[in-house]
Amino acid sequence: MTIDAVEALGDAAPLQSLDKASVARNLRIIGVQLAEQEPTQLAAGQRAILFLWVPVSANLPRTISHRVRLHIAGVPRTYLIDGQAIAVTQRPACAAAAASRRSVGRSKRA
């Protein structure tokens, strides 16, 4: 399977689009990468992480998601895979981090 493009979406509208070259620069395959493997190609059973820095305006989207365009060698078809939309919180990051630390502290004492 080869990843051809990725879009970051906010409220189902594109926030950022990455072509194959951009995906290759930001994709990290977990585990062993085969010598003959393209940077955007995943072999059976492989996983990868794609690092993104997505700029947003002052008007944050209510949800974020992603769309991946890929193809499989020998199959004359392109696949589009839409990720699940995730709700975006309006809380400031420092408040979210503080709440996370408080909940971790409680679980350690229990």
C-alpha positions in Angstrom: 0.0 0.0 0.0 1.4 3.4 -0.9 0.1 6.7 0.6 -0.4 9.3 -2.2 -1.8 12.2 -0.3 -3.2 13.3 3.1 -5.6 16.1 4.0 -6.2 17.5 7.5 -9.8 18.5 7.7 -11.7 21.0 10.0 -15.4 20.7 10.0 -15.0 18.5 6.9 -13.2 21.4 5.0 -9.5 21.2 4.1 -7.1 22.8 6.6 -3.9 21.4 5.1 -3.1 19.1 2.1 0.1 17.1 1.8 1.2 15.6 -1.6 3.3 12.4 -1.8 6.6 14.3 -1.4 5.3 16.1 1.8 4.0 12.8 3.2 7.4 11.2 2.5 9.2 13.9 4.5 6.8 13.6 7.5 6.0 9.9 7.7 7.9 7.7 10.1 7.5 3.9 9.7 7.4 2.0 13.0 9.8 -0.9 13.1 11.9 -2.2 10.2 11.8 -0.4 6.8 12.8 -2.6 3.9 15.7 -1.3 1.8 13.7 -1.3 -1.4 10.6 0.3 0.2 9.5 3.7 -1.0 9.2 6.3 1.9 5.4 6.4 1.5 4.9 2.6 1.1 3.7 0.3 3.9 4.2 -3.4 3.7 1.7 -5.9 5.2 1.6 -5.4 9.0 3.6 -2.2 9.1 2.4 0.9 10.9 3.5 4.5 10.5 3.0 7.9 12.1 2.5 11.0 10.0 3.6 14.2 11.8 1.6 17.3 10.9 1.7 20.9 12.1 -1.7 22.3 11.0 -2.2 26.0 11.2 -5.7 27.2 12.2 -7.3 30.6 12.3 -8.8 32.2 15.4 -12.0 30.5 14.6 -11.3 26.9 15.6 -13.2 24.2 13.8 -15.7 22.2 15.9 -14.2 18.9 14.7 -11.0 17.7 13.1 -10.3 14.6 11.0 -8.2 13.4 8.1 -8.5 11.9 4.7 -5.9 9.5 3.2 -5.6 8.8 -0.6 -3.7 5.5 -1.3 -3.3 2.8 -3.8 -2.3 -0.8 -3.7 0.2 -2.2 -6.2 -1.5 -4.2 -8.9 -5.0 -2.8 -8.1 -6.2 -0.3 -10.7 -8.0 1.8 -8.2 -7.3 4.7 -5.8 -8.8 4.5 -2.3 -10.0 7.4 -0.1 -10.2 6.7 3.6 -11.8 9.2 5.9 -10.8 9.3 9.5 -13.3 9.7 12.4 -14.1 13.3 13.3 -12.8 14.3 16.7 -14.4 17.2 18.7 -12.1 20.2 19.4 -12.1 21.6 22.9 -12.3 25.3 23.4 -10.3 25.1 26.7 -6.9 26.7 26.7 -4.0 24.2 26.4 -2.7 25.1 29.9 -6.0 24.4 31.5 -6.3 21.0 29.7 -2.7 20.1 30.8 -3.4 21.1 34.4 -6.6 18.9 34.4 -4.6 16.0 33.0 -1.9 16.3 35.7 -4.6 16.4 38.4 -6.3 13.2 37.1 -2.9 11.4 36.8 -2.1 12.4 40.4 -5.4 10.9 41.6 -4.9 7.6 39.8 -1.5 7.2 41.4 -2.9 7.5 44.9 -5.7 5.1 44.4 
